[in-house]
Amino acid sequence: EAQVTQNPRYLITVTGKKLTVTCSQNMNHEYMSWYRQDPGLGLRQIYYSMNVEVTDKGDVPEGYKVSRKEKRNFPLILESPSPNQTSLYFCASSFQYTGELFFGEGSRLTVL
Amino acid sequence: SQQGEEDPQALSIQEGENATMNCSYKTSINNLQWYRQNSGRGLVHLILIRSNEREKHSGRLRVTLDTSKKSSSLLITASRAADTASYFCATVLFPSGNTGKLIFGQGTTLQVKP
């Protein structure tokens, strides 16, 4: 089954404790992207990757890191999480950035 | 304000009625896409319309695009309770080079009452 898988789906953590949200797709997509969704603000792009080893900042990259060492995986790293990073995070992928995006089910992160 | 802005923010209708939601954007686009999100779940792609297209249909969905007004509308005909969800427009900017940016609006929340 074609899918984008995120883990963990739910996480409560404390300020400053590094965490990684994994994202994996099995559709051989070139393009992958991370979004955060906050009430009243819609979806905002954090980082995206056009291909392996190619990543770039979206609109809200501060406090996040990403890597794209393999085509299928695109982890989101929070080196020192802060409460303002409490949000619902979505990973998405596509054959190319102009095409249909396939979304994961989301990761709800709470930073205390 | 954001690139994509939906209107209205919320819409409540009876089953069987049509629902129309609008999206406005600011800059030239490559294409515009509509997505649906059920309560906190991942977004699902509904339809993509290219900048050189004016109208597109998919089942009960009809999307129009007016590049001169920088706006798009999504019409859901004969709505069902299962259509209750949030709907987002997303734009791919043009010229975009290799920017890879897909910008989402804030969404319209649709409630369809049985």
HADDOCK unambig.tbl for C-alpha pairs under 7 A between the chains (distance, minus, plus):
assign (segid A and resid 40 and name CA) (segid B and resid 106 and name CA) 6.60 0.50 0.50
assign (segid A and resid 41 and name CA) (segid B and resid 106 and name CA) 5.79 0.50 0.50
assign (segid A and resid 42 and name CA) (segid B and resid 104 and name CA) 6.85 0.50 0.50
assign (segid A and resid 42 and name CA) (segid B and resid 105 and name CA) 6.02 0.50 0.50
assign (segid A and resid 42 and name CA) (segid B and resid 106 and name CA) 3.95 0.50 0.50
assign (segid A and resid 42 and name CA) (segid B and resid 107 and name CA) 6.51 0.50 0.50
assign (segid A and resid 43 and name CA) (segid B and resid 104 and name CA) 5.80 0.50 0.50
assign (segid A and resid 43 and name CA) (segid B and resid 106 and name CA) 6.96 0.50 0.50
assign (segid A and resid 44 and name CA) (segid B and resid 104 and name CA) 7.00 0.50 0.50
assign (segid A and resid 48 and name CA) (segid B and resid 100 and name CA) 6.98 0.50 0.50
assign (segid A and resid 50 and name CA) (segid B and resid 100 and name CA) 6.74 0.50 0.50
assign (segid A and resid 58 and name CA) (segid B and resid 101 and name CA) 6.93 0.50 0.50
assign (segid A and resid 97 and name CA) (segid B and resid 100 and name CA) 5.49 0.50 0.50
assign (segid A and resid 98 and name CA) (segid B and resid 92 and name CA) 6.24 0.50 0.50
assign (segid A and resid 100 and name CA) (segid B and resid 45 and name CA) 6.38 0.50 0.50
assign (segid A and resid 101 and name CA) (segid B and resid 45 and name CA) 6.67 0.50 0.50
assign (segid A and resid 102 and name CA) (segid B and resid 44 and name CA) 6.97 0.50 0.50
assign (segid A and resid 103 and name CA) (segid B and resid 42 and name CA) 5.46 0.50 0.50
assign (segid A and resid 103 and name CA) (segid B and resid 43 and name CA) 5.80 0.50 0.50
assign (segid A and resid 103 and name CA) (segid B and resid 44 and name CA) 6.95 0.50 0.50
assign (segid A and resid 104 and name CA) (segid B and resid 42 and name CA) 5.58 0.50 0.50
assign (segid A and resid 105 and name CA) (segid B and resid 41 and name CA) 5.49 0.50 0.50
assign (segid A and resid 105 and name CA) (segid B and resid 42 and name CA) 4.39 0.50 0.50
assign (segid A and resid 106 and name CA) (segid B and resid 41 and name CA) 6.60 0.50 0.50
assign (segid A and resid 106 and name CA) (segid B and resid 42 and name CA) 5.93 0.50 0.50
